[in-house]
Amino acid sequence: MFTKMKSPLPSFTQCIGLVLRSYCMMLCMEGKFKTLVVFRRDRLARRVEDLIDIKNFFKNHDIKIIYSNYFNIK
């Protein structure tokens, strides 16, 4: 029998997420945008601690976060 071993390395999806977040933070610090629109809160961060950190980061850079649970696609 084979058992699935936990890898100490992040998955490809996690790596892409880190790159995108780093790029977003860099654009934020450069003042490239002032508003972030997120479909739902859990799309921004899964853990409450991460959400608080992200919100504080954006607040310190005067960036407004808008949550939109409704999409009107026609």
C-alpha positions as CSV (number, residue, x, y, z in Angstrom):
1,M,0.0,0.0,0.0
2,F,1.1,3.5,-0.8
3,T,0.3,6.3,1.5
4,K,0.2,9.9,0.5
5,M,3.1,11.8,2.2
6,K,2.8,15.5,3.0
7,S,5.3,17.5,1.0
8,P,7.2,20.3,2.7
9,L,7.0,22.2,-0.6
10,P,4.0,24.3,-1.5
11,S,1.8,23.1,-4.3
12,F,1.8,24.8,-7.7
13,T,-1.5,26.5,-6.9
14,Q,-0.1,27.9,-3.7
15,C,2.9,29.2,-5.5
16,I,0.8,31.0,-8.1
17,G,-1.3,32.5,-5.2
18,L,1.8,33.8,-3.5
19,V,3.1,35.3,-6.7
20,L,-0.2,37.0,-7.4
21,R,-0.5,38.3,-3.9
22,S,3.1,39.6,-4.0
23,Y,2.4,41.4,-7.3
24,C,-0.8,42.9,-5.9
25,M,1.0,44.1,-2.8
26,M,3.7,45.7,-5.0
27,L,1.1,47.5,-7.2
28,C,-0.6,48.6,-4.0
29,M,2.6,50.1,-2.6
30,E,3.2,51.9,-5.9
31,G,-0.2,53.5,-5.7
32,K,-1.5,51.9,-8.9
33,F,-5.0,51.4,-7.6
34,K,-7.2,52.7,-4.8
35,T,-10.1,50.2,-4.8
36,L,-10.2,46.4,-4.7
37,V,-13.4,44.6,-5.6
38,V,-13.8,41.1,-4.2
39,F,-16.7,38.8,-4.9
40,R,-16.8,37.4,-1.3
41,R,-14.7,37.7,1.8
42,D,-13.5,34.1,1.6
43,R,-12.1,34.8,-1.8
44,L,-9.7,37.3,-0.3
45,A,-8.6,35.1,2.7
46,R,-9.6,31.9,4.2
47,R,-8.4,32.5,7.7
48,V,-9.6,35.4,9.8
49,E,-6.1,36.3,10.9
50,D,-5.0,36.6,7.2
51,L,-8.1,38.7,6.4
52,I,-7.3,41.1,9.3
53,D,-3.7,41.4,8.1
54,I,-4.8,42.0,4.5
55,K,-7.4,44.6,5.5
56,N,-4.9,46.4,7.7
57,F,-2.3,46.4,4.8
58,F,-4.9,48.0,2.4
59,K,-6.1,50.4,5.1
60,N,-2.5,51.6,5.6
61,H,-2.2,52.3,1.9
62,D,-5.6,54.0,1.7
63,I,-7.2,51.3,-0.5
64,K,-10.9,50.6,-0.2
65,I,-12.2,47.0,-0.3
66,I,-15.6,46.5,-1.8
67,Y,-17.3,43.1,-1.3
68,S,-19.9,42.2,-4.0
69,N,-22.0,39.1,-3.5
70,Y,-24.1,39.8,-6.5
71,F,-23.1,39.5,-10.2
72,N,-25.5,40.8,-12.8
73,I,-24.4,39.0,-16.0
74,K,-26.7,39.2,-19.0
